Amino acid sequence: MTETLSAALPEDVEAAVHRVLKAACERELRLATAESCTGGLIASVLTDVEGVSHVFERGFVVYTDEAKAEILGVPADLIEREGAVSRDVAVAMAEGGIAHSGADICLAVTGFSGPGGPGDEPGLVHFACLRRGGSPQHREEHFGDIGRGETRIACVRTALDMIGACLG
């Protein structure tokens, strides 16, 4: 059972956390996250399960464009050209997470968990999941204007699904 957030997590999300961590343990694979709009929430749930959280190697919280560039090595011109909330930036974040960690799999997320600036779509989120030596998997979600908390929980659900698929 997760301890820190178990009261706030929907049952399906908590079950997914357990499945992902168990599969990573069985395969002896280490996980990392590179998070923007979720602010470390995915890393938090991956470290909340006693006895299996050791598969989590590290998390990068890169909320600003500068942090994405400085910490993960995402090219600033890519962020400027494509926008921080884009497929290419999500993939570059996952690649940077792998390059700057000892993890076997990195899940990256960037999006709008609430209202962004003019013309930004609330709930638009890009995910990328990369297994070391493999090709990045990308997913674009349109969660809608459901609120910051609900969007972040939806992001956790999608992230766990993608990590599970990467674990094979």
C-alpha positions as CSV (number, residue, x, y, z in Angstrom):
1,M,0.0,0.0,0.0
2,T,1.2,3.5,-0.8
3,E,1.6,5.6,2.4
4,T,2.0,9.3,1.5
5,L,-0.7,9.8,-1.1
6,S,-2.8,6.6,-0.8
7,A,-5.9,8.5,0.5
8,A,-5.8,10.9,-2.5
9,L,-5.0,8.4,-5.3
10,P,-7.8,6.7,-7.2
11,E,-7.7,2.9,-6.7
12,D,-6.8,2.2,-10.3
13,V,-3.8,4.5,-10.1
14,E,-2.6,2.9,-6.9
15,A,-2.9,-0.5,-8.4
16,A,-1.0,0.7,-11.5
17,V,1.8,2.0,-9.3
18,H,2.2,-1.4,-7.7
19,R,2.1,-3.2,-11.1
20,V,4.8,-0.9,-12.5
21,L,7.1,-1.1,-9.5
22,K,6.7,-4.9,-9.3
23,A,7.5,-5.3,-13.0
24,A,10.5,-3.0,-12.7
25,C,11.8,-5.1,-9.8
26,E,11.3,-8.4,-11.6
27,R,13.2,-7.1,-14.6
28,E,15.8,-5.3,-12.5
29,L,15.2,-2.0,-14.3
30,R,15.6,1.4,-12.8
31,L,13.2,4.3,-13.4
32,A,13.5,8.1,-13.7
33,T,11.1,10.9,-14.4
34,A,11.5,14.3,-16.0
35,E,8.5,16.3,-15.0
36,S,7.2,19.8,-15.7
37,C,3.5,20.2,-15.2
38,T,3.2,17.4,-12.6
39,G,5.9,19.0,-10.4
40,G,7.3,15.7,-9.2
41,L,4.0,13.9,-8.5
42,I,4.9,10.9,-10.6
43,A,8.3,10.6,-8.8
44,S,6.4,10.8,-5.5
45,V,4.0,8.0,-6.2
46,L,6.9,5.8,-7.5
47,T,8.7,6.2,-4.2
48,D,5.7,5.7,-1.9
49,V,5.5,1.9,-2.0
50,E,7.6,0.3,0.7
51,G,9.9,-2.6,-0.4
52,V,9.9,-1.8,-4.1
53,S,10.6,1.9,-4.4
54,H,14.4,1.2,-4.8
55,V,13.8,0.8,-8.5
56,F,13.3,4.6,-8.7
57,E,16.7,6.1,-9.6
58,R,15.9,9.8,-9.7
59,G,13.5,12.5,-10.7
60,F,14.0,15.8,-12.4
61,V,11.5,18.6,-11.8
62,V,12.0,21.0,-14.6
63,Y,9.2,23.5,-14.5
64,T,10.8,26.3,-16.4
65,D,12.3,26.4,-19.8
66,E,15.6,27.3,-18.3
67,A,15.5,24.2,-16.0
68,K,14.7,22.0,-19.0
69,A,17.8,23.4,-20.8
70,E,20.2,23.5,-17.8
71,I,19.3,20.2,-16.1
72,L,18.3,18.0,-19.0
73,G,20.2,19.6,-21.8
74,V,17.0,20.3,-23.9
75,P,18.2,22.8,-26.6
76,A,16.8,26.3,-25.8
77,D,16.2,26.9,-29.5
78,L,14.1,23.7,-29.6
79,I,12.0,25.0,-26.8
80,E,11.7,28.4,-28.5
81,R,10.8,26.9,-31.9
82,E,8.4,24.2,-30.8
83,G,7.2,25.5,-27.5
84,A,7.8,23.8,-24.1
85,V,4.5,21.9,-24.5
86,S,5.3,19.8,-27.6
87,R,6.2,16.4,-28.7
88,D,9.8,17.3,-29.5
89,V,10.5,18.8,-26.1
90,A,8.9,15.9,-24.3
91,V,11.2,13.5,-26.3
92,A,14.2,15.7,-25.6
93,M,13.3,15.7,-21.9
94,A,13.2,11.9,-21.8
95,E,16.5,11.7,-23.7
96,G,18.0,14.1,-21.2
97,G,16.7,12.1,-18.3
98,I,18.4,9.0,-19.6
99,A,21.6,10.8,-20.4
100,H,21.8,12.4,-16.9
101,S,20.9,9.4,-14.9
102,G,21.6,5.7,-14.4
103,A,18.0,4.8,-15.1
104,D,17.0,2.3,-17.7
105,I,13.7,4.0,-18.4
106,C,12.7,7.7,-18.2
107,L,9.2,9.1,-18.4
108,A,8.9,12.8,-19.3
109,V,5.9,15.0,-19.1
110,T,5.2,18.6,-20.2
111,G,1.9,20.3,-20.5
112,F,-0.7,22.7,-19.2
113,S,-2.3,21.4,-16.0
114,G,-4.4,24.5,-15.8
115,P,-5.0,27.7,-17.8
116,G,-1.8,28.7,-19.6
117,G,-1.2,31.9,-21.5
118,P,-3.4,33.2,-24.3
119,G,-4.0,30.5,-26.9
120,D,-2.8,27.7,-24.7
121,E,-5.1,24.7,-24.4
122,P,-5.8,23.7,-20.7
123,G,-5.1,20.0,-20.2
124,L,-2.9,19.6,-23.3
125,V,0.0,17.3,-22.2
126,H,2.8,15.6,-24.0
127,F,4.5,12.5,-22.7
128,A,7.6,10.6,-23.8
129,C,8.9,7.4,-22.4
130,L,12.4,6.1,-23.4
131,R,14.1,2.9,-22.6
132,R,17.9,3.1,-22.7
133,G,19.0,2.0,-26.2
134,G,15.4,2.2,-27.6
135,S,13.2,4.6,-29.4
136,P,11.1,7.1,-27.6
137,Q,7.4,6.6,-27.3
138,H,5.2,9.7,-27.4
139,R,1.6,10.3,-26.4
140,E,-0.4,13.5,-26.6
141,E,-3.4,13.9,-24.4
142,H,-6.1,16.5,-24.3
143,F,-7.6,16.2,-20.8
144,G,-9.6,19.4,-21.1
145,D,-10.2,22.1,-18.5
146,I,-10.7,19.7,-15.6
147,G,-8.6,21.5,-13.1
148,R,-5.0,21.3,-12.0
149,G,-5.4,18.4,-9.5
150,E,-7.5,16.2,-11.8
151,T,-5.1,16.9,-14.8
152,R,-2.1,15.9,-12.7
153,I,-3.8,12.6,-11.6
154,A,-4.7,11.9,-15.2
155,C,-1.0,12.5,-16.0
156,V,0.1,10.0,-13.4
157,R,-2.3,7.4,-14.9
158,T,-1.0,8.0,-18.4
159,A,2.7,8.0,-17.2
160,L,2.2,4.7,-15.4
161,D,0.6,3.2,-18.5
162,M,3.5,4.3,-20.6
163,I,6.2,3.1,-18.2
164,G,4.4,-0.3,-18.0
165,A,4.5,-0.6,-21.8
166,C,8.2,0.3,-21.8
167,L,8.9,-2.4,-19.2
168,G,7.4,-4.8,-21.7
